[in-house]
């Protein structure tokens, strides 16, 4: 019998709510900000990532006792890259409009820190079924988050939802009253504004959950925390904060300079 924290339902809840990769862990910021100009783009990128997450977790978990520890990261990347190639060809063949809209961000799923992070921190240490549902949960959490961002940006920036006009547009030339799109929301700055709004909402939710004794996971993105030590990828980079790395580099530079001075003397 599976432990409660490894049951399929718990893994789904964990990915969608407790450790939502976008608004809780602050991972995968590149596609979050780049492709969320519309609801369709958000759903397309989210579901593509979900498929890759679920099956990469499944395969890596099944091979966790076979893959040598010294080459695990290259092995993970090969597995993920193979799955991304399959997904890319399927999207290109069956939904070319999504393929054209997402462009280079489909192959970049290979290096999405959500996928490699879950492979390293969960799939490589847990059985196949929980790992599979962990991938689905994380993927759905990512999909929901970027779909919400895409929907808000599309409504504010174009008055549309999924390409359908829901807010009648104003036409000053004929004196027609209506909605005037705020074009900044379909540009890069608009993504930052909406993401900041969702993070602020999540901060309120985080505080309320903590008050109830059910705290959410700590944010893992180094850009958000300034510290890599809590990141799920810390095992592969030493788990040092960015400040520790800078201090370490400075110390090494000082030793090199000191040795040069001694040699000159």
N, C-alpha and C positions, 0 to 999 in steps of 0.2 A: 504493500500500500504506500502511495506517495505521501511525502510530507505535505502539510498544508501550504507551505510557502513555495512548493514546487508543483502544485496542481495547475492544470491548464487555466482554470478560472483566475487563480491568483497571478499567474504569469501575464494574462491579458490585462488584468487590473493594474498590475505593476507597470506595464509599458504605457498604458493609456493615461493613467492618473499619477501614480506615486512616483515613477521615474520617467515621466514624459520626456523624450529626448530633446524636444525643442524648448519648451517653456520652463522645465524643471532642471534638466541637466545642461541645457544650453549647448547642445552638440548639433552638428550638421548645419551650421549657420550659412554656409555658402549657397546651397540650393534653396534654403529657407528665404534668403533675401533676393536671390537672383531670378527664380522662376515663378514666384507667387504673384504674377500680375493679373491672374484670373483664377477662378475656381477650377476650371478644366485643367489648367496647367498644374495646380496644386494636387488635384486628384491623380493626374497622370504620373507625376514624379513620386508622390507618396505610395501609390500602389506598386510602381516599379521597384522602389526601394524595399517595400514590404515583401515582395516575392523573393528578392535577393537575400534579404535578412533571414527569412524563414528557412530557405533551403541551404544557405551557407551555414547557419547554425546547426541544421540537421546533419549535414555532411561532416562538418568539423567535429561535432559531438561524436558521431559514429567512428571517426578516425582518430579521436583524441589520444588513444593508447598506442597508436601506430606512428603518428607524426613525431619525429625526434624534436625534443625541446629546442635544440640549437637552430633549427630551421623552421620553426612553427610560423613565424610571421610571413616569410616568403611563400610557405605552403598555403596559408590563409588567403594571401593575395591572389595566388593562382586559382584557387577555388572560386573566390569572389569574382575575379575577372572572367572566368568561364561562364558563370551564371549571368553576369552583366551582358556579355556578348549575346547569349541566347535571348535575353529580355530585349536587348536593343534591336535584334533582327525581327523579333515578333512585333514590336511597336512599329518599326519601319514598314513591315509588310501589311499589318492590319489597321493601324491608326496613324497614317503618315502625317496627318495634321499635328498630332501630339509630338511626333518625332521631330518635325520641323520647328515646333515651338520650344521644345526642351533643348534641342541641339546638343552642344558639347557636354551639357550637364548629365546626360544619360551615361556616357562612358566614365564620367567622373564619379559615378556611384561606387566605382572600384575603391576609391580612397576615402569614401565617406567614413568619418570617425565613428559614427554610430555602428556601422557594420563591423569594422575591425575591433571596436571597443567591446561589443557583445561577444564576438568570437573569442577574444582574449579573456574577458572577465567572467563569462558565463558558460558558453558552449563548450569550451575546452576543459571544463571542470565538472560538467553535469551530464546526466543521461540524455538520450535522443529526444524523447517526447517532451520533457520540460523545455529543452533547448529550442525545439521547433515552435512551441507556443510562446516562448520568450521572444523569438524573432517576429512572430505575428503580432504580439502585443506591442513591441517597440515600433514596428512598422505602422500599425494602426494609430498609435499615438502621434507618430511623425505625420501621417497622412491627415489626421484630424486637425492638427495644429496648422500645417501649411495651407490646408483647404480653407480654414477660417481666415487666415491672413489674406489668401487670394480672393476670397469672397468680399471682404471689407474693402480691399484695394480696388476691386473691379466695380463695386457699387459707387464708391466715392470718386473714382477716377474716370468712370465711363457711364455710370447709371445703369449698369447691366449686371446680370447674374448668368453665368454659363453662356454668355453670348447673346442672351435675350434682353431686350431693352425693358427695364422695369420702371424706370423713372423717365417720363417724357422730357425730352430736351428742349431747352429754350431756343427760340429762333428770333433774335432781335430784328432781323431784316423784314419780317412780316408781323412783328409785334406779338409773337407768341410767347406766353409765359411758360416757364418750366424749369427743369434742373440744369444748372450750369456745372459741368464736371470740373473737379479739382484735379487738374492734370498731374500735380506733383505725386499723387498717390499711385500712378502707374509708372513712376520713375523710381530710381534707387532710393532716394530719401524717404519716399512713402513707406517702403518696406521697414525701414528703421523705426518710423513713427508707430506703425501698427504693432511691430514686435515689442517695442517698449511698452505699449499699452497692455499687451497680453502678459508681459513679464510683471507689470505692476499688479494686474489682476491676480496672477499666480502668487505674488508675494502676499497678498491679503489672504488667499486660500491657504498658503503655507503656514501663516501665523495662526489661522483658525484651526488647522489640522494639528499643529503643535500644541495648541491649548487643549485640544481634546485627547492628547496623548498618542496621536497617530501622525508623527512628523513625516514629511516628504523627504525624499533623498536630497542630499546636498548637491548644488550645481557643480558640474565637473569641467565645464569649459574653462580653460586657462585664461581666455580673453575676458571671462566674466569674473573669475575669482582672483586672477593673478598668481595662482598656485596650482601646480600640476600634481601635488602629492595625493589628492583624492581622486584623480582621474583613473578610469578603468584601464588606461594604457600606460599607467605609471610603471608597471612591471617591465615594460620594454625599454623605458628610457631612464630608469633609476628612481623615479618618483620624487625628484628634486623640484623645488619651486623654481620659477624663472629667476627669482632673486638669488637663490643659492647658486644657480648656474652662472650668473653674471659675476658673483663674488669669486666663484671657483676659477673662472676665466681670468679675472683680474689678478688673483693670486698666482696663477701659472705665468702670466705675463711678467709679474714682478720678479719671479724666480729666474725667468729667462734673461731679463734685463740685468739682474744681479750677477748672473753667471757670465754674461758678456763683459761686464765691468771688471770682474775678477780676471778674466782671460786677458783683457787689455793691459791690466797692471802687471 
